[in-house]
Amino acid sequence: MGRIQLFEFEDLDWFPDFLRNYETDFLRFLSSKTGMFNPAIPVINRGLKSAATDVIIDLGSGSGGPILSLLPKLLKKHPRLKVVLTDYFPNIEAFEMLKERSEAINYVTRPVDIRKIPGNLSGLRTMFLTFHHFEPEEAREILQESVNSKKPIAVFEAQERSFGSILAMLLSPLSVLLTTPFIGPFKVGRLLFTYIIPLVPLAVLWDGVVSSLRTYSVKEMNEMVSTLENSEKFTWEIGRKRSGPGVILYLLGTPKQE
């Protein structure tokens, strides 16, 4: 199945912030409660150790993604770990909620474009459910910038371009309907736009299917890495891990010691 570069609602500038936040709140809740990104923990640990850093710069954080749920296990190996949340459309309320729950978390209030990361944001760059949003040349530029700046990067996707993954996404509106009452912070609007005017489940459905259709395969990520300038100056690990009934696709790039 070939990759298709369609749009996702949460990428669009005109998409209302409150709907985008409801959608990313759902993704945070789902990833945390299901532990779908637990297989990423050893990969992140290897990235932190290899790059000799105790800082994670999370890119495209949405409403915080799985970071809070992963922190307890990450802190066991890296007790001084700090995580900085960033996004092009920062959800400050969600970031603040996560910061209150863990002193290891901080965030950037201004928009951060993954394609132009400020030099003061130094650490292991992580991308959860984010890499597929970028067209091939943009995705390549993101990896190239990491190589050029000698900054480690770890990419994780919880879907793949397969009929099974698409089928799972077709069931996502049901998950939204079942979980919405338990998602914090409580918002009357979240209930309204889920059960009365079902814009949230419809947006999750569309964005979920599109995410599967434009997720890069392990082969494509390997090919992308092979075209980078000075790629040999990084150690690359690209693979696929089981996560319950699903999979996690990942890419880890760390600078070699000179």
Secondary structure by P-SEA (a helix, b strand, c coil): ccccccccccccccccaaaaaaaaaaaaaaaaaacccccaaaaaaaaaaaaccccccccccccccccccaaaaaaaccccbbbbbbccccaaaaaaaaaaacccbbbbcccccccccccccccbbbbccccccccaaaaaaaaaaaaaacbbbbbbbcccccaaaaaaaaaaaaaaaacccccccccaaaaaaccccaaaaaaaaaaaaaaaaccccaaaaaaaaaaccccccbbbbbbccccccbbbbbbbbbbccc
